[in-house]
Amino acid sequence: MSETEEAVPAGRVVETLETLLRAPPFLRSTKLARFLRFVVEEELAGRGATIKAYTIATQALGRGPDFDPSLDPSVRVEAGRLRRALDDAYAQHARGLDVRVTVPVGGYRPRFAALDAIPDAVPATSEETVAEPDGPPAPVAVAQPPRATVAGFSPRAQAAVIALLAGILLVLCIDLGLTVSARLAVGLSAPRDVAARSR
């Protein structure tokens, strides 16, 4: 699935919005569904420039007029959750989604990009054979879907982070063991010293 940079008709965006709102990440969270619906509808209505943390909080998330985005990071937190929910919806529940909706980091205005259709049947193997007219079938590579990664880290980076955390945990365990054994040694030798002095 690839994105194209052409202008996307509003009707296609609305259809995609309704499909997204039926995806599990948005069915589980009405707050994220309201957030997504608000920003998309405001952008389509030509009011994208007014999409700010305050308007999202007061008009989509039910906060009062005294909401102060400089003191309350809840809209930024929900925007992060919205971005992850959109990524999940496109990765796991992409059927019927022909427009990519994104909310770029650093703002709340959504962007829309048309997606090329994916064929419905994806082969289970990584190679298929194509018969040549005068010879044996030749293997043809089939594109595999991208592997899921955590927070943009490659699998190698994830393994490095896990190894680093395991090393830190090991050092902490060794330190704790040495501290406990030192305290036990001091605790056991103290009564002997007291007994020797009393003689």
Solvent accessible surface area in square Angstrom, and as a share of the most:
residue,aa,sasa,rsa
1,M,107,0.48
2,S,58,0.37
3,E,89,0.40
4,T,44,0.26
5,E,164,0.74
6,E,103,0.46
7,A,99,0.77
8,V,24,0.14
9,P,76,0.48
10,A,56,0.44
11,G,46,0.44
12,R,70,0.26
13,V,0,0.00
14,V,66,0.38
15,E,114,0.51
16,T,1,0.01
17,L,2,0.01
18,E,61,0.27
19,T,31,0.18
20,L,0,0.00
21,L,20,0.10
22,R,152,0.56
23,A,7,0.05
24,P,46,0.29
25,P,9,0.06
26,F,3,0.01
27,L,119,0.59
28,R,177,0.65
29,S,16,0.10
30,T,94,0.55
31,K,83,0.35
32,L,7,0.04
33,A,20,0.16
34,R,109,0.40
35,F,0,0.00
36,L,0,0.00
37,R,87,0.32
38,F,27,0.11
39,V,0,0.00
40,V,0,0.00
41,E,80,0.36
42,E,22,0.10
43,E,38,0.17
44,L,58,0.29
45,A,54,0.42
46,G,67,0.64
47,R,120,0.44
48,G,2,0.02
49,A,70,0.54
50,T,72,0.42
51,I,7,0.04
52,K,120,0.51
53,A,16,0.12
54,Y,87,0.33
55,T,29,0.17
56,I,0,0.00
57,A,0,0.00
58,T,35,0.20
59,Q,120,0.54
60,A,8,0.06
61,L,19,0.09
62,G,69,0.67
63,R,97,0.36
64,G,32,0.31
65,P,118,0.75
66,D,127,0.66
67,F,16,0.06
68,D,56,0.29
69,P,43,0.27
70,S,93,0.60
71,L,150,0.74
72,D,32,0.17
73,P,63,0.39
74,S,32,0.21
75,V,2,0.01
76,R,136,0.50
77,V,84,0.48
78,E,15,0.07
79,A,1,0.01
80,G,17,0.17
81,R,88,0.32
82,L,0,0.00
83,R,48,0.17
84,R,153,0.56
85,A,8,0.06
86,L,4,0.02
87,D,77,0.40
88,D,48,0.25
89,A,0,0.00
90,Y,10,0.04
91,A,76,0.59
92,Q,118,0.52
93,H,67,0.30
94,A,25,0.19
95,R,185,0.67
96,G,57,0.55
97,L,11,0.06
98,D,57,0.29
99,V,0,0.00
100,R,50,0.18
101,V,1,0.00
102,T,46,0.27
103,V,4,0.02
104,P,40,0.25
105,V,131,0.75
106,G,83,0.80
107,G,30,0.28
108,Y,34,0.13
109,R,116,0.42
110,P,6,0.03
111,R,159,0.58
112,F,47,0.20
113,A,13,0.10
114,A,6,0.04
115,L,17,0.08
116,D,69,0.36
117,A,100,0.78
118,I,78,0.40
119,P,100,0.63
120,D,118,0.61
121,A,88,0.68
122,V,88,0.51
123,P,48,0.30
124,A,111,0.86
125,T,83,0.48
126,S,65,0.42
127,E,103,0.46
128,E,77,0.34
129,T,98,0.57
130,V,74,0.42
131,A,85,0.66
132,E,88,0.40
133,P,127,0.80
134,D,147,0.76
135,G,36,0.34
136,P,108,0.68
137,P,75,0.47
138,A,40,0.31
139,P,92,0.58
140,V,66,0.38
141,A,91,0.71
142,V,35,0.20
143,A,92,0.71
144,Q,104,0.46
145,P,93,0.58
146,P,128,0.80
147,R,191,0.70
148,A,98,0.76
149,T,61,0.35
150,V,104,0.60
151,A,91,0.71
152,G,74,0.71
153,F,95,0.40
154,S,57,0.37
155,P,64,0.40
156,R,207,0.76
157,A,33,0.26
158,Q,44,0.20
159,A,59,0.46
160,A,60,0.47
161,V,61,0.35
162,I,115,0.59
163,A,65,0.51
164,L,116,0.58
165,L,104,0.52
166,A,57,0.45
167,G,33,0.31
168,I,86,0.44
169,L,112,0.56
170,L,109,0.54
171,V,98,0.56
172,L,105,0.52
173,C,73,0.44
174,I,95,0.48
175,D,83,0.43
176,L,116,0.58
177,G,39,0.38
178,L,118,0.59
179,T,55,0.32
180,V,74,0.42
181,S,58,0.38
182,A,54,0.42
183,R,178,0.65
184,L,112,0.56
185,A,60,0.46
186,V,104,0.60
187,G,43,0.41
188,L,122,0.61
189,S,47,0.30
190,A,48,0.37
191,P,81,0.51
192,R,176,0.64
193,D,71,0.37
194,V,94,0.54
195,A,48,0.37
196,A,66,0.51
197,R,196,0.71
198,S,93,0.60
199,R,237,0.86
